[in-house]
Amino acid sequence: MEMIRHEVETTYDKVKSLAGWSVDKNVVLTITSYYVTAAKEFNAVNFSRAMAALKERAGWFSPLRGHLLPIMAAFLTQSGNFMDESADRLMEKQRTLKQAGFRNSIHSYLAALLMDDDSDMFEKEAERAKKLYDAMKKQHFLLTSDDDYAYSMLLGKKGEDPETHAKAMRAYYDALRKEGFRTGNELQWLSQVMTYLDITFQPGLVERAAEVFELLGNDLKAKPVHYPMIGFLTVFQVEDAKIREIIFLAKELEKSKRFKWNREMALSIAIGMVLHQLTETADQVGVSMAASVDMILQAQQAVMAATVAAVAASSTTNSSN
């Protein structure tokens, strides 16, 4: 636990030093969480190259600018040393999503990150995601917006009938709300995650999700922002012993001054790390392909990243006014 805390602190300081003091602390923590959770070592050279590659391709009014740039650069470094090729491919994916009917926003770029790198698959994946998104919109017109793009891409890969899939999400949403979960975007994300392995509605999963949230809530201040991760813990049938490991790790991270005002991020990192450890052996959690591991964690981190960055940008604007 102490080693993990040390790794988080070291990575945080490296990211902060390179990103600059003008970057919001929440954004730095989000980037730190991405590297530590996915067990990726922070490489300052690759990070700088990724930011430069994105800047060259993003217009002045692009969603990639501002607080979101370092977050997207962190995601781009997963490609290793091929930053220019990865940046070009990201832009091509985003254009495909726009042609399919998705709005040009940071969430469309996040959804693009989750697409297959095979260009022959771009159009097919974009169309599947858009059909599922439209079906989700019918079930929850007011709640469904561009912050659901990432999950529509992730879950659209299942190739299920979009109408049936969206109805299952709505069934989970209503059932989870009755269990005491707070209504809103976070609950919608949770209801989407509940269909990750099987779109058939299962009342037992609803009960387990409530149990997991209660376990985390008894010792830690679990918040709606953690709902999607609770969904992953539920569908992967993570046992109570592992939940207790998450609690111990989160408490250890909270001792660090980096989390003094961001305790919810400590819990997010703890959940992400335990999930990553479990999914390294796919048969333990019912994940058929190892590639799903990074996709799952990245999708959740992407949504959180966009939310945190949007809040940071809004706070900066308000301060200026």
Helices and strands as residue ranges (DSSP letters): H 2-19, H 25-37, H 44-57, H 68-76, G 77-79, H 83-100, H 106-113, G 119-121, H 122-139, G 146-148, H 149-156, H 162-178, H 185-193, H 203-219, G 224-226, H 227-235, H 240-254, G 257-259, H 263-279, G 282-284, H 291-320
